[in-house]
Amino acid sequence: MLNKIKMKLPKAKKINAEKYSVGLSLYKSKIAKIKLSANESALGPSPKAIKEYIKVSKNFKRYPDTDGISLRKAIAKKFNLDVRRIILGSGSDQVLEMICKTFLGPKDEVVIPKYSFIVYRMYSKINGAKVIFAKEKNYKASIENILSCVTKKTKIVFLANPNNPTSTYINKKNIVKLRKKLRSNILLVIDDAYFEYVNNRDYESGLKLFLKSKNVIITRTFSKIYGLAGLRIGWGYSSKNIIGDLNKIKPPFNVNKSALAAAEAAIADSIWLKKEIMHINKWRSIMFKKFKEMNIETNEGSSNFLLINFNRAKINSINVFKKLAESGILVRKMDNYSINNSLRVTIGNANENRKFILKIERITNV
């Protein structure tokens, strides 16, 4: 017999980054009846978006427009933007990924508030950068602490406003102050994923604040308020130079035809958008009051979800999660974010919210 030759296989580069933990759809192999774990739209997509999706489905054999020019024009018209400064992604996650691929290397550092969306640190580490976490004040990003973390190696500062998973926000005065105090060669990335849900007077979206800025990039998504999470589509806006750099690595046909068509219809349906906002505002207030009655700590929040803590109620969040899941209601554990004894709850439709409140009242014996 011939001696077996030892085969040398390709070796992957070492990547020191945690894997993104998605919101559960199943619990113990059973499909959840009520899913409040992924900050998805409460009312779902606009009927007009669904109609366009069905229409496009008749011609799936054709590739989509690789530049998504029709949707980019619709976005530009809606928000009064320069169409040349818009880039589309398969979800805003892909725009964030392209930012990290384009600007980060092993000698760079990024600064991220401690309880920020985990994707920022994930893509930063994948591209070799060192992640510096800025301490927060009562689960709210601190401009002073972010600035104290900046070094000569800092390349990017990531900021979600409002923030996931805490549902807190930084007012417009402090965000403008942050950009002024950062070096001009530090890229400020502002994630506007939940901006539509904020109705506070001291708040302004990143897009409005930095419309003419050359060293800020804003990301937005169709996954949340527009209800198109399953189609994966988002976009970014920045200077011509930055968007030009991102376009060099943007994959061809990265956004599918159905997503392009549905997103264009969704962004035009302002009536449906207002309906979703009114629903969230109503139920956010109701749930805040209910949690207070149950001795569960939270803030009123500025998005379509609430971060709740059980210390005052003297209950273990893992037990609460299990009891909810066993009844077919899924919420989000906060283990990945190291937020102790807490859960994140998405505001669902009226029926889902009522069932959730009833169940958690029974768990807390209220």
Buried (B, 14 or more C-beta within 10 A) or exposed (E): EEEEEEEEEEEEEEEEBEEEEEBBEEBEEEEBEBBBBBBBBBBBBBEBBBEBBEEBEEEEEEEBBEBBEEBBBBBBEEBEBEEEBBBBBBBBBBBBBBBBBBBBEEEBBBBBBBBBBBBBBBBBBBBBBBBBBBBBEEBBBBBEBBBEBBEEEBBBBBBBBBBBBBBBBBBBEBBBBBBEEBEEEBBBBBBBBBBBBBEEEEBBBBBEBBBEBEBBBBBBBBBBBBBBBEBBBBBBBBBEEBBEBBEEEBEEBBBBBBBBBBBBBBBBBEEBBEBBBEBBBEBBEBBBEBBEEBBBBBBBBBBBBBBBBBEEBEBEBEEBBBBBBEBBBBBBBBEEBEBEBBBBBBBBBEEBBEBBBEBBEEBBEE
